[in-house]
Amino acid sequence: MWVLLTCAIYPLLLLIATLTDPLVHTLPPAARFLVVVPLMTASVVWFVLPQIHRVLGPWLTR
């Protein structure tokens, strides 16, 4: 599960950071995290994890 999540989260984090950078590049790093972390968490909980469980659920529960 750790490998699957790492492989899914890394590109997603790069995408979110790249898309939000023009909007938050003037903010201090801690404030940037206040934008990126909720987007990342919502994406993982509502989209990434359900897809991983739907596609690889039988393999994960063996």
Backbone bond lengths (Angstrom), bond angles and torsions (degrees), N, CA, C in turn:
res aa  C-N    CA-C-N  psi(-1)  N-CA   C-N-CA  omega(-1)  CA-C   N-CA-C  phi
1 M - - - 1.445 - - 1.528 110.21 -
2 W 1.333 116.41 -39.07 1.453 119.89 179.77 1.531 110.91 -60.37
3 V 1.316 117.10 -44.64 1.467 121.33 -179.80 1.525 110.14 -63.69
4 L 1.324 117.14 -43.65 1.460 120.36 179.86 1.519 111.47 -62.12
5 L 1.322 116.85 -45.44 1.457 119.97 -179.96 1.528 111.98 -66.36
6 T 1.317 116.60 -39.14 1.456 119.51 178.08 1.526 110.66 -62.96
7 C 1.311 116.14 -43.19 1.470 120.23 179.40 1.527 112.10 -66.85
8 A 1.303 117.95 -28.26 1.457 121.31 179.21 1.522 111.91 -86.74
9 I 1.320 117.48 -37.67 1.459 120.83 -174.76 1.523 112.57 -76.75
10 Y 1.302 118.54 -38.87 1.460 120.64 -176.99 1.529 112.63 -56.78
11 P 1.337 119.77 -54.25 1.466 118.28 178.96 1.530 112.45 -64.76
12 L 1.331 116.61 -35.02 1.455 120.04 178.52 1.524 111.03 -64.66
13 L 1.312 116.73 -41.50 1.461 120.87 177.57 1.526 110.95 -63.81
14 L 1.317 117.45 -42.48 1.460 120.29 176.33 1.521 111.60 -61.16
15 L 1.324 116.99 -41.74 1.459 121.36 179.53 1.526 111.29 -64.20
16 I 1.321 116.57 -48.36 1.469 120.05 -178.93 1.526 110.68 -64.30
17 A 1.320 117.47 -42.65 1.468 120.49 179.37 1.521 111.20 -63.83
18 T 1.325 116.76 -39.46 1.469 120.56 179.13 1.522 111.66 -68.20
19 L 1.331 116.47 -41.71 1.467 119.61 -178.70 1.525 112.97 -71.03
20 T 1.322 117.05 -33.15 1.463 119.60 -178.40 1.524 113.28 -88.94
21 D 1.318 118.20 -14.23 1.460 120.86 -176.28 1.531 113.64 -56.82
22 P 1.336 120.31 -43.18 1.473 118.10 178.81 1.530 113.15 -61.49
23 L 1.314 117.38 -26.89 1.459 120.77 -178.87 1.523 112.98 -85.35
24 V 1.330 117.61 -29.89 1.461 120.78 -171.83 1.528 114.15 -118.71
25 H 1.317 118.38 9.01 1.466 119.54 -174.95 1.524 113.35 -63.97
26 T 1.326 118.83 -21.52 1.462 120.75 179.44 1.533 112.21 -87.02
27 L 1.309 117.28 -11.28 1.465 120.96 -179.08 1.526 110.77 -79.85
28 P 1.323 117.01 153.90 1.477 118.88 173.31 1.528 110.27 -66.73
29 P 1.331 117.37 157.79 1.472 120.75 -176.06 1.527 114.25 -53.55
30 A 1.318 118.43 -40.17 1.469 119.66 -179.57 1.520 111.27 -63.09
31 A 1.316 117.76 -37.06 1.463 121.07 178.37 1.530 111.00 -71.56
32 R 1.320 117.10 -33.69 1.478 119.87 175.76 1.521 110.32 -60.83
33 F 1.345 115.80 -41.28 1.466 119.67 178.43 1.519 111.31 -62.92
34 L 1.327 117.50 -31.93 1.467 120.17 177.53 1.522 112.18 -64.61
35 V 1.316 117.00 -22.17 1.466 121.25 176.41 1.523 110.64 -90.48
36 V 1.323 116.59 -46.09 1.467 121.47 -172.77 1.527 112.54 -73.46
37 V 1.321 117.86 -42.16 1.467 120.61 -174.50 1.528 112.99 -63.14
38 P 1.338 120.68 -46.57 1.473 118.28 176.68 1.528 113.30 -62.53
39 L 1.325 117.34 -38.03 1.470 119.72 176.67 1.525 111.15 -64.12
40 M 1.312 115.51 -42.13 1.459 120.49 179.73 1.522 111.07 -65.73
41 T 1.314 116.89 -45.93 1.463 121.18 -178.82 1.522 111.11 -62.89
42 A 1.326 116.91 -45.23 1.466 120.49 178.88 1.524 110.70 -62.17
43 S 1.312 117.03 -42.42 1.471 120.41 179.73 1.524 111.57 -62.42
44 V 1.314 116.21 -42.94 1.465 119.95 -178.49 1.526 111.02 -68.36
45 V 1.329 116.72 -46.11 1.471 120.46 -175.61 1.519 111.72 -69.27
46 W 1.323 117.74 -42.26 1.464 120.21 -172.94 1.522 114.75 -94.33
47 F 1.344 117.97 -18.44 1.458 118.73 -177.04 1.525 113.92 -124.21
48 V 1.309 117.36 -50.45 1.465 120.37 -173.38 1.527 111.91 -70.38
49 L 1.326 117.40 -54.41 1.469 119.70 -178.40 1.528 113.58 -60.35
50 P 1.339 119.23 -44.54 1.471 117.23 177.18 1.537 113.15 -60.45
51 Q 1.324 117.10 -36.72 1.460 119.73 178.68 1.528 111.23 -67.75
52 I 1.326 116.07 -42.06 1.465 119.41 178.52 1.525 110.23 -62.35
53 H 1.319 116.77 -44.42 1.468 119.61 -179.37 1.523 111.86 -68.32
54 R 1.315 117.14 -35.44 1.470 119.26 -179.57 1.528 110.27 -69.28
55 V 1.317 116.57 -44.50 1.460 120.42 -176.02 1.530 112.25 -79.36
56 L 1.318 116.50 -42.97 1.467 119.70 -172.72 1.527 113.47 -113.01
57 G 1.319 117.70 9.57 1.451 121.65 -178.28 1.527 114.11 -53.80
58 P 1.327 118.34 -49.78 1.476 118.24 179.64 1.525 113.35 -59.21
59 W 1.312 116.52 -38.88 1.457 119.82 178.19 1.518 111.70 -68.98
60 L 1.333 116.96 -38.53 1.465 121.08 -179.12 1.522 113.20 -67.87
61 T 1.312 117.56 -30.15 1.464 120.60 -175.63 1.525 113.15 -95.10
62 R 1.317 118.75 5.73 1.465 121.15 177.61 1.489 111.36 -68.36
